[in-house]
Amino acid sequence: DAADSSSVRRLSEWDAAELQTLVDGYGSPLYVLDLERVRQNYRRLAAAFPDADVLYAVKANALGDVLAALHEEGAGLECASAGEVKRALEAGASGSEVHYTAVNPPARDLDWVVDAWDEHPELTITAGSEDTIDRLADRGYDGRLCLRVNPGIGAGHHEKVQTGAAAKFGVPAERAVDVLADAAGRGFDVVGIHSHVGSGVSSDQLDDHREFVARMGDLARKVSHVVGDLEFVDVGGGFGVPYREDEEPLDLASVAAATRDALGEVDARLAIEPGRYFVADAGVLLTDVNTVKTARDTTVVGVDAGMTTLIRPAMYDAYHPIRNLTADTAADERETVPQTVAGPICESGDVFCADRELPTTERGDVLAIGNAGAYGYEMANQYNSRPRPASIVLEDGDARLARRRETVDDVTRVERETHSVSETAS
Ligand code: LLP
């Protein structure tokens, strides 16, 4: 599969009976992640970019098993917070394999990461503003520094994830040389420049990708004249994956060729840091149907997962494929009718799809929601005081519980602990 430069695992390819057994054993809702697919996705991408440093953007799925598997495959880990750096180090990454991308970093994060730097002097911090550089200097940091630049061009599946032109990210490219020269003068070890165009970039946005990378190449050449050679030019992640059944996967060979071509001659390594690409199609979310209701204009299918479990449809109007596992393993074929699949949260936006043609649903059926491996559990929350679901990983033909289901007791735990601490204190 690694030799193939484009591949997708569709929701229809998952084994319905096996998934059904997992829900029977571990309950619903349930996240399932196939680590073998994660590894395949990594190998295919690494093969398409043979001379690049490949990092994994931890934010897409920070489960310890995922980090350990990708690290074992050879990925570095790009981290967005102190918590992610902690996870990366716990998964076995060495300092040199960890990049911390600081976006308006809270003081607590900087304190934590600079502390960790003591023990891991090879870690890299990517700063996106002069203030961040000052705040690092204030803490005595003079280690490996990369500068996040804002090239003024964005792309991605939704305006909320087009980072390349969003003012909050990076130093405007036209000021980058001065900022880096200043940092080098202050004793920082300037190692790279970084930018991220956005997330979910599809093949029809390849021109934007090219323009974005070309601007990074131009900047790298300017920086090397003024500040000296860089170790790497990191052009971020953003590799899109198909969510709709009829969408074709990216051809990585042509993305890689376009990237190289647009970057031009630079005396530095190319670095990339995809998240979604490695994990999206490796994961499904399973959910029980508890209600089937004839509403005025549609049939509503009530399930126990909601926008607190998988927020992407509510937040970005994202499409996720949905499959009725029970109908697929039943003896008789069911008629298809338009249905609205909705969760238990008290918001009208808590729907996974509206009026989608699906096989007639019955109470007690199990639905699988596809492409849930990226930005699924990571964005789950406890709104409505709802516990988060369990996560299962599949590896070597076995299924194991990677993270238990939260209980209602977990939902109130921090408050209870707070009260017992203050009672002890008083
Ligand atoms: N590098 C940086 C600095 C990033 O901010 C991101 C994603 C990535 C890499 C990885 O991007 P990817 O390869 O996964 O597209 N929650 C949204 C996606 C937000 C992405 C934020 N940054 C979603 O569910 O679509």
Residues whose N, C-alpha, C, O or C-beta is under 5 A from the ligand:
A	BS01	LLP	A57 A60 T101 V161 H196 G198 S199 G200 G236 G237 G238 F239 E273 P274 G275 R276 Y277 R312 Y375
